[in-house]
Amino acid sequence: MLAVFIKEFSSFFSSLVAYIAIGVFLVMTGLFLWVFPESSILDNGYATLDSLFAVVPYLFMFLIPAITMRSLAEERKDGTFELLATRPLSDFQIIGGKFVACLSVIVFTLMLTIIYYFTVRTLSVPSGEVDSGAIAGSYIGLVLLGASFISIGIFASSVSKNQIVSFSLAVFLCFFSFSGFDSLSTLISLQAVDAFVSSLGISEHYQSLGRGVIDSRDVLYFLSFSALFLTLTKTVLGGRKW
Amino acid sequence: MSIIVKDLTKVYGEQKAIDSISFSANKGEILGFLGPNGAGKSTTMKILSCFIPQTSGVAEVNGFNVASQPMEVRRHLGYLPEHNPLYLDMYVKESLGFIADIHKVERKQSRIAEIIEMVGLGREQNKKVGQLSKGYRQRLGIAQALIHDPAVLILDEPTSGLDPAQLVGLRALIRELGKTKTIIFSTHIMQEAEVLCDRAVIIHEGKIVCDSVLSDLLTDHPGLRLEEVFLKLISSGV
C-alpha cells in the first residue's frame, strides 16, 4: 500500500494536477475572503473565518473530483490496472493507497490556508481574540468532508473508463450528499421526518463540527461515509467484467 | 510441475472463451502457447496471473492455486500483459523501483541496476518511459516482470510489433531466462515458437488442438513445415 501511495503522491506533484488544483483553490479562497465584498472578512468586520468554511465545501465539490477522476479511470483505460492487480496487492490496498494519496494533497492544501487564521488573529481587536476552537473544529470537519468527497471521487472513477464521466458523476454525488438531503428535508411530504433526512447529508454534520464540538456521532458519520464508498469501489473492481 | 491447468473454462456471457482446457509445464521449460487471434490465449494467461477469475476448473502456479491463494501466486509469478501497459510519465528506474517496492525487493538499487543490465536497457535508463521506443518498452515490461526474480514467467505476446533486430535480441533474452525459469509465452507466429520453445500448446476457438514437443509435430506430419502443420491443425478443428 505504501508503494501505491508514494507512486500516486509523486504523480500528483510530477504532473500539473496538484499545482493547478492547489493554485486554483488558493486563488479562489483568497478572492472570497479578501476581495469579493459580499464574503470579504475586511468588509464583514468580524474576526471569523466563517466565509472560508462556507465556501470551501463548494470548491472541494469541483476540485476533489478533478483530482480523483483519473485515479482508477486512467489505470483501466491504459491497462496499467492489470499491472497493479497482478502484483501481490489486494484491491483494497490499491484503493487505500490512492485514497490516502488524495487525502494528503487535500490536507496539504488546507494547511496552506492556516495563514488566513493568523492574518485574522493579527487583524482582530484586541489582537488574538478569535474563536480558535470553532476554527479547529471546522478544519477537522473539512478534512473529514474532503475524505468523504475523495471516496466518492474514487468510486466514480472506478465506474467508468472515461474521466469526464467520472468527474461529472463525482460532482453530482458530492453536491447531492452535501446539500441534497438538506433541500429534500424541506419537502412538504417529508416534513415529518425532516430531521432524519437532513441528518443523512454531509452539511448537517459539517456544520455541527464547525461549532467547535467534536461529536463522535459526526466523526463516525464521516468515517462510515468514506468506508461505504471505498467498499463500493472495491465491489466494482472485484467484478472485473472488462 | 510449475504450472498445472485442469479443465479450465471461462465463459463471457454466452460465449466460451476457453472450453475446459488442460495442460501443464515442467520446471525450467519454455512452453509456447500458440493460436490464432481470439483463440483464448490471453484469457488463459489472465486467469493464471489472477487478474480475472475462471468460471470453472483448476489452475495452479508453482504449487499455489490461483483461486484460493492469489497472493502467493502473484509473489512467484512474473507477468507481462498483452499490449504491455506501462506508466508512461514515470522514469525507467522509477517504474522499476515502484514494482520493486510492491514486492518488497531487498537491496532495491542493486537489483534494479542488475535487471537493467540483464534486459539491455543500460543506455535508456535515465529516460522517461514515454520516450522509449517500442522495443525498449517491451524490455522494460519484461524487466518489471523479472524484478522480484519469479520462478514462473508468463509473457503475453512479448514480441509483437518489434523490428527484426529487436526480435532477435528479445528472443535471445527469453532463451537465456528459460534456462532457470519456467516460461509460458504466447504468440501467433509459428517461426517464433520454432526458435524459442521446447513444447507447444496450440489452442483454437477455446480448445486445445495440439500439445506436443515441436520435433514430434514434424515427424507426425512428414513433408510439412511447422507453419503448414499449424494451419492444418487449426483448420481441421480437431
Interface residues (C-beta under 8 A of the other chain):
Chain A: L2 A3 V4 I6 K7 S11 S14 S15 D78 G79 T80 F81 E82 L83 A85 T86 R87 P88 L89 S90 R240
Chain B: K46 S49 C50 F51 I52 P53 M71 R74 R75 L77 Y79 P81 H83 P85 L86 Y87 L88 D89 M90 F98 I99 D101 I102 H103 Q144
